Amino acid sequence: MSEEEFRGAMARLAAGVVLLTAHDEEDGPRGAPAGMTATAFMSVSLEPPLVLASVRTGSRMDEVLERQPLWAASLLTEEQRPVAGRFAMKGRLSDRLLFQDVPHLLGETTGAPLLKGALATIECRTEQRVAAGDHTLLIGRVLTAALPPATAGRGPQAAGGGPLLYYRAGYHRLG
């Protein structure tokens, strides 16, 4: 099997899109936000509450999360497609500059940026790092999970529409 065949097969699996974030304490005198778009994110366990995220080994985010155990995930809406694209670009501007234009607040538990208007936000602490080929799998204990007030009890359509999906190498909306 070639890499192209494998990539083509996996492109037919739709995935939700999240923005993984952390506070990089070593970036400047007061630290700085770090973020990356991810499509490999899933729930692992309810008891204890665990999630799994995959980051490319050796990437900036992998390096940040190797020394910073606290991080967050914002589950993106279809209207947040531009944010997903910005944080997925290779050779992009610094994360500090990217976050200036993205409405967010800092998580009380992790200090990581949480996107305003996301379908949900989850703050985590890394429990385990697992080498897996060219990626590192992060198993994180969920410390907080929140729905924005605009969506609580009213479904995902109340704030920014439905989830942003990644399918066949592009962003899509549900339906």
Sequence and secondary structure as in RCSB ss.txt:
>XXXX:A:sequence
MSEEEFRGAMARLAAGVVLLTAHDEEDGPRGAPAGMTATAFMSVSLEPPLVLASVRTGSRMDEVLERQPLWAASL
LTEEQRPVAGRFAMKGRLSDRLLFQDVPHLLGETTGAPLLKGALATIECRTEQRVAAGDHTLLIGRVLTAALPPA
TAGRGPQAAGGGPLLYYRAGYHRLG
>XXXX:A:secstr
  HHHHHHHHTTS EE EEEEEEETTSSTT EEEEEEES EEEEETTTTEEEEEEETTSHHHHHHHH  EEEEEE
 BGGGHHHHHHHH TT   HHHHHHTS EEE TTT  EEETT SEEEEEEEEEEEEETTEEEEEEEEEEEE  TT
TTTT GGGTT SBEEEETTEEEE  
